[in-house]
Structure formats: structure tokens, C-alpha cells
Amino acid sequence: MKKEELKDLIQKHKDHQLTATELQRLKEFFHSEEFDAVFDRASEELFLENSNSGVDMESEKIYRRIAEEILPQLKRSIKSRNWLYITTVSVAAALLLFFYLTPSILPNSTDDVVSAKREQIDILPGGAKAKLVLEDGKIVDLANLRSDTTLQLAGYKIYKNAKGELTYTLTDENISSAGLYNTIVTPKGGEYNLQLPDGSKIFVNASSTIRYPLQFDKAKREVELDGEAYFEVRQMVQNNNKIPFIVKTREQTLKVLGTSFNINSYSDRIETTLVEGKVQLSYPNKKGGLLAPNQQSSYHSKHQSFDIKDVDPFYTIAWKDGNFAFENTSLSTVMKDLERWYDVEVEYRGNFSKIKFSGTISKYEKIDKVLKAIELTGSVKFKIEERRIIVMS
């Protein structure tokens, strides 16, 4: 998104005039890695033009309003954009070594410089990138946190293992009464895995947010999701009572005891796919029901419709295992997945509503290889211009 477009959206948001389409556009860009930088430039120009009050104060206020509207589950934890920087002797040494070696590895010819610039605009696949929002509003950039690192915090510790996954361990049992929450926010081109104190695992897809307590209470285990995540829930028993695990996703409430399932809420539909066990789904309009393994429910927010169908979960959860997998999937859905994972924008030059695609490919391939696989259908061609993918007949 360009600065001028974001300025227009910021002004409309400030004036409470955003359409649903514009809010969705703002939401998608909010999850991109460049949002903060473009927002700072756009808001500075906007408030210098239109406001006599302090630019920094106005900018911070509108940033919080946007964050709270787009990600309501952060409402209680985003206070300001405080960054928690993790510094160690080894990191400092690595930086020193980099600057010491830099002169010897710089390109020494025009061709080398051109090659280096070309490398910078290569569209690479995403990876383990996310921001961890702590209870006090401070933010840890997990991509910059070294593997095999432990964060010791008040009453609990977080360990990042060699695979880049987070594991929580409580060091103070009294933390359960404190009602403390953490939040994982993945950008476009990012995903993250974590293990909660009860042993349940959550795989968070790109452009998603999940908010969870540091310690579940004795009656229920409840988390909040916006976007897509795959859950492996461990059964939990206290005093011979099974403690339910609850996932809230907009209007949907999902309740399980111990099972594996995927929730996708990127669009105006909430799709829930069950792999193992059973889940109970409920909505404000009292629709819902039980899901059995290999079934997928779809709830349409606008029409408040609900249906269940049989599916092969492989295609739904392939992203968790490092693949794109499509079965007679619309081209627009395929391109939405590529947009989120490769952090690109897609432009359509023509009507492609009838084109379907089936296939499986590693999502760690460069994007040009993925696009060539789609082109083999013979019904579509692609052109790459910087970070824009143009879809043509």
C-alpha cells in the first residue's frame, strides 16, 4: 500500500467514514511488516496538514484506535508501541563481527551491485515471524529473538527452542488469579507455533492474531482467534472434571475437551475443520452443532448461515506442514493465500471467477515456481512487477 492511500484511509477512519471494504484493506495492510513505517510517514504528513495539536500524540492515538478496531482482542493489552529489545553479549559480538567483516564482502564491481539489488526484490517465502504482545503492552519481535533463549518474566518464563517455537512455563502458581494474557500477532509472510502451559499446541498462520491467558482457570480454557490457526488440544482433568477448551472467533464459539482442528476466519466466513475428536459450535443466533472428524462447518457472518460438509482435512491443514494444497479451489482463494504468505499484492486484468486449481507444492519455494505451476493449467498467466503479481489471460 502506498503512503497516499494509507493517508486517505487514516483520515476516513478518524472521521468514522470507513466502508467495510476499506476496513478490510486496512486490516490486511496492518498485518504487513511495512505498516509501521508507512503509517508513521502518512500520519506525520496528515496531522501536520490538518491538526494544530502534537503530531506524535495524534499519531499514537489513531494508531491505537486502528489496532483496537482491527484486533479487538488486543484492546486490553495495546497501550503504546513499546518495543522490548533483547540484548546479549553474544548478539553484540555478532554485530561487531559483521561490521568488521563488511568491507571484505561488499560487491566490488558494477555487475555485483546490480546483482545485489536484484536479490533485494526477490519475492521469498515467509517464515517464523511474529510479534509477542505482553500483558503490559510491550512487544517482543520474535524474529529477532535468538533460538534457545529464555525470557524470564514475572511469574512465568517463555522459552524459544531451536525450531523457533515458544513454550510457556509457570514459575508462580498464583499467576492464575492475576488474569494475565499474551498475544501473538503474525504479519503477512509470517507464522508461529507455541505450546501453552497445559501442553496444548497452536500453529498460527500468516496475518493472524491469537490471545491467550498465561494460566487457565479451573472451569475452562479460553483463547481468542482472528485469522487462521491449527489446534492440538490436550485433555485436561481437575478433580475428575474434564476442563473444556474454548476458542472464540468473532461470532463463533468452539468448545472441545481434547482434539485437533483448524479455524479459518480470514474472510466473512468462519470455516472450522475437524481432524480428531468432537467439537461443539455455537453462535449468537443459536445456530450451530456438533462436528465429527473429516467434517467442515462454514458460518457466513453477513447472512448468519451455517452448514456442515464432509472434507479431506489434508487440503485444509497442509499449510501447517509447509505446503500449499488445493482441490478445485478458485483462483482468487489461491491468490489470497499467496498474498498472505509472500507479502505481495495481486492485480487482476480480466475475469477469472471460473478458474479452478488443484495441486500441492511446498510453500517454501520461491513464488515464481508456484506461479509457473498454476500457469500449467493453461488458463492464466502471471507477471511480477516488484511486489505486485499481475494476473492475465
Summary of the structure (lengths in Angstrom):
residues: 393
radius of gyration: 22.4
end to end distance: 24.8
largest distance: 72.1
contacts: 1172
relative contact order: 0.08
helix: 32%
strand: 34%
